[in-house]
Amino acid sequence: MPHNVVAFVGQNENRILRVVAEQFLDLMKPYGIQGHVIDLHNPDWQNQLEPLVKEGVLFAFGSAGIGAALSLNEKNLWDAIQVPFISSLADHPAQMPANHRINARFVVNGYHYREHFDVQRKIIRSAQMSTMLPHGITPNPDCDKIPWSKRSRRIVFLKSGGDPEAKRAQWTGWPIKLREILEESSRQALQGPTGDVTPVVMDCVKSYGLEFGEKRDMLLAMLNEVDWYVRLFRLTMMARALCRVEADIFGARWEHIDRAKSRARFHPSVDAASMHGLFADTKFIVNVTPNFASGTHERVPNGFAAKACVVSDDNTYTLTKFHELPNYFGFSWTDPSWEEKLIDHLESPRTYDEDLEPAFQMAQEEFSGLKFMQSMIQTAEVVRFGERVFGRHETAPAQ
């Protein structure tokens, strides 16, 4: 069996993709699997890949589809070299639809959230294989270095933002009918709890008497706009709430927040390699969940793995999984007093040194990074079996 696994990364904020890929690959070393990270912005990437292919590659993967559409002699690279490639997909497919419809038999869409899998199945409808992948994190090596009550930072919100009204202002260039749908869909989504915005947008489109037919890219573009606007709106609400307490907000694009009377401190993005240490020296990790209801954002289990408390907006999944955990505080955007309850919780004198173990164990067991890697190995086995037994061994043209 090939012993090499290759992760592809590209440019992204705070090096998160490279750091996380390296951490996941390290989990496989005890099993004799050698991990390699290749940056596609390195002009020498092909020379890095070639000797690994000659040795044998078990599978390759990339977050958000980075590396899935590479080509070789006008064919998809992974079909040409017959190596399974798995796209690890956690963002809404409407952000980059092309990365969810790669015309290749060896490229698999791996979704972490059921809502995104459903967008693939119902709207994008790629001919390639798609599957669900478990959401995994890597252990925090610093989790026991500083007791909860002695940690130097009380509240940390690690997330870049953006001005929702600047996003909304871009809609003035859209046709009036589409602009009305964007406005109405956003209003309806913001009236509800955290969850999937896709059915909201599709129902609104239908109510306006529109059917896009094969022009699915137009529908996906509208989904992307509403998804981003709702996310930015709620991120901004959280940042403004945290200005009332002594919080540390790390990330870019918070210029639209009035800081004149803010108790919160704003910092640039931190390098991803320092995230474990930052979380392990923090009492409360703050999360705002993207627009899905079938899972949680990795900030939540990463907070648990750091033996920190976590505060987050709730969705269907978190209501079921986390509310019995003493160091988790969830709220709903539909609660008129959510902000006051949040502030009261963050400023409470209660200590949690003795209450962290159940959530820590859940992070280790239910969000195991090893299970994530094993799931990709199993998916690669399915691809190889399918091609060996049923495949035509044809290569498809690169897109």
N, C-alpha and C positions, 0 to 999 in steps of 0.2 A: 504494500500500500504506500502511495506517495506520502512523504512526511513534511512537505512544505505547505504552509498556508500563507497567502499573500493578501494584505489589506491595502487598498488604494485610498489615498487621501488627496485633497486639494487645498486651496487657500480657504481659510475660514477664521472667524473671530476667535481669538485667544488660544489657538492651536488645539481646540477640544477634540477634533476628529483624530488627529495623530496621537495625542496622549491616550485617549480612550482605546484606540486600536492597539497600541502597544500594551496597555494594561490587560486587555482581553487576551491577546496572544500569549502573554506571560503565563496565563492560567493553563495553557496547553503544554508547557515545557515538561512537566512531570510525566506526560504521556508520550514523550518522544516526538512531539510535533514541533517543528521549527517555524516560528513566525517571522514574517518580513513585512515591513511597511514601505510602500513605494509612493512617493509624492509625484503626482502627474505634472506639477509645475517644474520639476527637475528635468531639464532637457535630456538627461542621461537615463531616463526611466526605462526605456526599452532594453538598454544594455544591462540594467539591473534585473529585469524580468527574464531575459533569455536563458541564462544558466540555470535558473530555478525551474523553468519549464523542461529543460533537458534532464534535470534530476527527477522531476515529477512533482506536480502541484496537486494536492488533494482538492483544494478549492480556493477561490479568491472571493473577496467581498469588499464592499464599499458602502459607506453611509450615503443616503440620499441618491443612490445610483451612480456615485462617482466611480468611473471606470467601466460601467456596464456597456457603453456604446463604443468602446475602442475598436478600431478596425485594423485589418491586416490584408493587404492586397485586395481592397474593396469588399472584404467580407468581415463580418463581426469577428473580432479577435478570439472570443471564447468558443465560437463554433469552429473557427479555423484550427485552434490547438486542442479542441475537445476537452476543455477544463470547465467545470461548473463555476459560474459566477453568481453570487447571491447579493442582491441589493438589500441592504438593511434600511427599511423605510419607516421613519417615525413622523415625518411632516405630512400635511395634507397633500394628496396627489395633485391638487389644483395648482400648487406652487410651481412644479416643474413636470407637467404631464408627459413630456417626451421621455423622461427617465423611467416612466411606468409602462412604456410600450416599445420595448426594444425588440426588433425583429430578429430574434436569435433563439435557438432551441436550448442552448446551454446557459442562458441568463434567466434567473428566477427573481420574481418580486417577492421579498420577504417583509410582510407587514406586522407591525407591533400592535396595531389597534384595528379592531373589527370594522369601525366606520370607514377607514381608509381602504381596507380590503373590499368593502361593499362598493365604494366609488370605482374601484378597478372593475369589479364585476358588472356593475350596472351602467356606468358611463364610459369609461375608457375602453374596456373590453379588449384588452390586448390578447393576442393569440399565444403569448408565452405563458409559462407556468407561474402561478402565484401560490403563496402559502402564508400561514401565520407563524411568527416567531415569538418565543417568550421574551419578555423584557428583562434584561439582566444588568447587574452592576458589578463592579469589582470591589473586593474588600477594602476597607479604609485602614491602612496600617497605623494611623495615628489615633484611633478611636479611644484608646485607654491612656493616652499620655497625660491628659488634663481632666480631672474630675469636672462634672457638669457645673457645679457651684463655683469653681475657680476659673472658669474660662473668661478670656479677656474681652470677647465681643458678645454682646447680649443678643442682637438681632442682625441677621444678614439676609439681604435680598440680592441674589446673584443672577441678574438678568438685564440684558439691554432692552431699551424701550423704543419709543418713537411717538410722534405726535399724531393722534388719531384724526384730528381735524385737518391736518395737512394731507393725510391719506384721503379723507372725504372730499377735500377741495379738488382732488384730481378727477373726481367724477363729473365735474362741470363740462368736461370734453366729451362725455358719453351722450348718445341719443337720449332724449327726454324719457322715453318709455323705459329704457334700461336703467337710467338714473333713478327713476321712481322705484323700480324693483330693488335696486341696491339699498336705497333709503329705507324702504318698508321692511325688507329682509333683515337689515341690521337692527332696526327698531324692535322687531319681534324677537330676534335672537337675544338682545340685551334685556328683554323683559323676563326671560327664563333663566334657569340655572345653567351652569356649565354643561355643555353637551354638544352634540353634532349639529352644525349649522346647515349641512347639506339638505336635509328634508325641508328645512325652513325656506331656503332659497328656491328649491324645486317647486314647493307648493305655491310660493309667491309668483314664480314664473307662470305656472299653470293658471293662477287666478287672473293674470293679466292677458290670458288668451294666447300665450306663446308656446310654440313647440319647436325646438331647435333642430330636430331630426339628426342628420349626420353632422351638423355644425356643432359638434360637442365641445370644441375648443372655446366657443363663445360662452357656453354654460360654465365650463371650467374656469374661465377668466372671471366670471361673475362670482363664482364660489370663492376664488382666491381673494377677491376684493373684500367680500363680506367677512371671510375668515380673518384676514389681517386687521380689518377695522375693529371687529369685536375684540380681538386679542389686544390690540393697542389700547383700546378704550379701557379694558379691565386692568391691564398693566398700569395705565396711568392712574386709575382710581386707587390701586394698591400703593403706588409710589406716593401719591398725595396723602394717603392715610398714614404711611410710615413717616412722613415729615413731622408728625405729631409726637414721635418717640425717638429715642436715641438709637436709630438704626444705621447700619452701613449698607449703602446701595452701590453695588459694583456693576458697571456696564456703561455702554455708550448710548447716545441719543436720548438723554434726559433733559435736554436744554429747555424743553417746553414746560418744565416744572418750576413753579415760583418757589425759590429757596429763601426769600427774604426773611421769613420767620421759621425756617425749617430747623428742627432739632436733629434731623437725619443728616448724615454725611455722605456725599456723593464721591465715588472713586472711579477711576478708569477700569476697564476690564482687566481681570487678573489672568495670568497664564494658567492654563488648565492643569498644569503639573502641580500647582499650589492649592488646588481645590480641596483635596483631602485634608491637608493641614488646616486650611481656613475653616472648613466645616467642623473639624475636631476641636477647634478653639472657640466655637460659637454655641450659645445656649438655644437660640431659636432660629431655625431656617425657614424662610418665607417662600412660598410657592404660589404662582398663578398658573392654573392648568390651561393648556390649549383646548381647542374646541372638540373634545371627544368625551365619551362617557364610559368607555369599555376598559379603561386602564388608568394609570397614573403617570405623571411625568417623573423622570428619573431623579429630579431633585428631592422627591419625597423619600424613596428608599435610600438614597445617598445620605439624606439627613438622619434616617434611622441607623444606617451603618456607621455614622460618625458619633452615635450615641448623643444626638441632639434632639431637641423638641422640634416639631414641624407644625407650621400653620399653613392652611391652604383652603382655597375654595373647593367645595365638594362637587363631585359628580356621582353618578349611580354606583360606580365601582368603589370609590372611597367611602361612601356611606355604608357599604356592605363590609368592606375589608378593614377599615382603620378605626372606626369610632369606639371600639372597646380598648384601644391602646391609650394608656394614660398620658403619653407624651405627644399625642396628635390632637390638634384642634382644627376642626373643619367648620366652615360657614357657607351659607348660600348667598349669592348676589341678590336673590329675591327677598331676603330678610331686610326690612328697612333699617334695622339697627345693627347690621353686620359690622360696620366700622367701629361703633362703640364697643361691641362685644370683643372685637379683635384687639382694640387698644387696652381694654380691661385685662384681657388674657396676657398680653405682652408685658404689662406693667404690674402684674400680680406678684407678690413676694413669695409665692409658692416655689419650692425647690423640687427637682426631679431626679436627684442622684440615684434614688432607689427604684425608679419607675421606668428605666430605659431598656431593660433586658428583653421584654416581649417583642418590642418593635425591632430591636437589634437582631433577634433570632429570626423574625419574619424576613428581614432584609437578606440575611444569609441564605435562608432556605427557599423562599418563594421568588426571590429576585437574583438567583444565582447566575453569575456571569458564565460559569461553567456549563450550566444548562443551555444558555444561549449559544455557546460555541458548539455544544453537542447537537443542538437542533440544526445548526447549519451543516454539520458533518452528515447528519441523517438526510437532510435535503439534498446534499451533493450525491449521496448514494442513490437516491431516487432518480436523479437526473442521469447518472451513469447507467443505471439499470434500464431506464426507459430507452436510452439511446442504443444500448447494446441489444436489447430484446425487441424493441418496437420501432426504433428510430430508422430513418432513411439515411442517416449520416450525411444529410445535405447541409450545406452552409447557406445562410441567408445573406442578402446584401445588407451592408451596414447602412444605418440611417444617419 
